[in-house]
Every structure is written in structure tokens, then in C-alpha cells.
Amino acid sequence: MTDKKIRVFATADIGSKAIDLLRERGYEVEVYPDTEPPPHSLIIEKVSSGVDALITTLRDKIDEEVFTAGAATLRVVAQCAVGFDDIDRAAANRYGIPFTNTADVLTEATAEFALFMMGAVSRKLYSSEKLVEENRWGSWHPSHPFLGDEVTGKTIAVIGAGRIGWAFAKKCIGLDVDLFLCSRESGVRGQKSEVRSQESEVFLEFADREMQLRFEAGFSRRRCWISFASFEEAIARADYVSLHVPLLMPDQSDHPTFHLMNDEAFNLMKPTAYLINTSRGAVLDERALYTALIENRLAGAALDVFEQEPLPADSPLRDTRLRDRIRLFHHFASGTRETRLSPNPQIGMAGRTVQAVIDVIEGNYDGDPRRMPYVVNKEAFNLA
């Protein structure tokens, strides 16, 4: 460490306990105080003033202009989120500035929230609450005013069988469901691969073994199954489709996920099926989803992410005709005290963000960003 104060600007208060870890190390940290994001011009102003590190969130646009402003002094952009759609990766690479994210620590929180969302929309929890709240609860009747659908015993398609998808699948096993796993390894839109990673095969083996044990112990009334499937097969046969894929644009990947769930995909799904999305808003075409729901080609949906956030007041998803069939949440899947605020980098997003700053600024891992666990754009630091 030099005598020069390390300056950090945080675009949001990610948690005082985590921020204090930097201050205890002598860093000079300025935190933007408002709950709304700072203007883009202010971020550029702070970066231009010579900050060493920028702590950001998904709501901040970290573009070419920001990296240009920080070309001389900015050493790291630490994103307090697993996603980084807001960061211009190409610009970061051109200027040789590492940016980091907080993958892994929000895995369990997001997976359990997806599970709860699935139950909420399927069992019509909101509709029941409103009935009691508005004092419209009359005498008991076997089928009125409405019935929900049991999740137990159904078939669930996990689209995006990575860390969060696997965690979601593991939680679903306790509901005695059948599971389809779909990833780039097991089959993307329009094609099917016979090649899967060893890690995927191990997960499948142990999940199947757990299902067998549950059946043998009498915990399950029938022997449930788990299988890899193509995208088309998975969504066509599932009662619930849960999305856990990254957002990949057509110019970024041979297997883009932008509007993966479009009108064509909804036409493949059962009219009794439900869609769950905790991945990225633009993975689904919201207009196509709205049409599928209005035309009763889909039973319901629960969404925690949207193409535009906050969800616009004129969004078709707010149509009151969908009130009992669609649940809309405010990008809240990782919203637990543990996951959002813990200063422990193995537990919390805040702790992992701060540790990422420390790794870069203090030259941990021999100062090599390629070895730093939270750096995303490792390719920018490959040796010539």
C-alpha cells in the first residue's frame, strides 16, 4: 500500500458493515446517499476526479464514456450483482480495467425465491389474500371462488442448468416432481447435444439417486425421474418452466437467449403450464407472454425481472385481466439480509463486492486479474 489514499465511489449503499471493511483499511469511500441511482453524469464526474475503484449496481450504465473518464486512474469496477448487462465489456477490455460480479453467493436465495414464486402463482396465494383482505370470503365451497394447481407430482423444466438452476432443481425434488434439465450442453433451441460436462452428469446421477432413496423410504408415492432434454422437448412436456439462463444477445453468442421465450416457445407449452423467470427480463418477450396469457395459451406466470425496470406503468403485464394469473415482483429474488448485506464474501453480495475491490487494489493473487475469483473479464489480461 502507498501513502496515497485509495478512493472509492459507491453508487449505492451496499451495506455499512461491508463498506466499513474498506474504511478500516484506510480507503476513502464516498457512498451515493439516495435510493435512486445517481445520474450518469455524476458517475463520470466521480471517475474523472480520480477514483481508484467504482462500486456499482445493475441500475448503473457503465459504458465507454465511463471507462474513458477513468482511463488514467480507475483500477476496478466492482458490481454488486451477479449480472453485468450494464457494463460495456469491450470498453473495459480496451482500457484494461477489470470488472467483477457476485456470482454464487445469491444462488440459494434466488433458487428458493423461484420455488416460492412457483407456489404462489400456482396455488393462487395472492387471490386468497385479497379475498380475505377485502372481506369477500363467504361460506366454504369445494370449488368456489377458485382453485389452484398442486405442484407436487408435476413436471418441471429447468431452463439453464447452471448453479442457480441446479439449486432450484434440488429444492424441487422434495415436492416429488419429475425434472427436465436444459442447458447449452443438453440442447439449445433447435438442436440437441449428446455431450455434457462431467459436472452435469454427476449432478444428474446424485439427483436421481436422491429420488430413488425417497421412493424406497416411502417419502414418495412413485419413483420420480430427472433427465436432460432439448429446449423444445422440455417446455412442451413441462407443467412449470423456470428460467435460469444468462442474457446473451445475438451478437454475443452462437446460442443467444434474448427473447428465448417468444411466441413460438409459448405455442409449444401446455395451456395449463406456468412460466417462472428469475434470470433476466429480456430472456422473454413480454408482449408475447401477455398475448399467450390473454388468449389462455398459458395458465400463469411469475416474474421477478423485466425488460425495463422498474416495470413501466403502461406495461401490458399490468392488465387487470391478468391479476389472478400473473405475479410480478421487484427484482427481489436475492433480497435477503444474508445475501444482500453480509460482509462475509462467502455469504453476501456486499462482502464479495468489497473483497473484489481489495483483491485488485492490493494486488492479491500476485496481482493477476486472471486468478482473481470475482473478475469477470479475465480475457483482457491474457499474456501476449
Secondary structure by P-SEA (a helix, b strand, c coil): cccccbbbbbcccccaaaaaaaaaaccccccccccccccaaaaaaaaaacccbbbbcccccccaaaaaaacccccbbbbccccccccaaaaaaaacbbbbbbcccaaaaaaaaaaaaaaaaaaaaaaaaaaaaacccccccccccbbbbbcccbbbbbccccaaaaaaaaaacccbbbbbbbcccccccccccccccaaaaaaaaaaaaaaaaaaaacccccccbbbbbcaaaaaacccbbbbbccccccccccccccccccaaaaaaccccbbbbbccccccccaaaaaaaaaacccccccccccccccccccccccccccccccccccccccccccccccccccccaaaaaaaaaaaaaacccccccccccccccccccccc
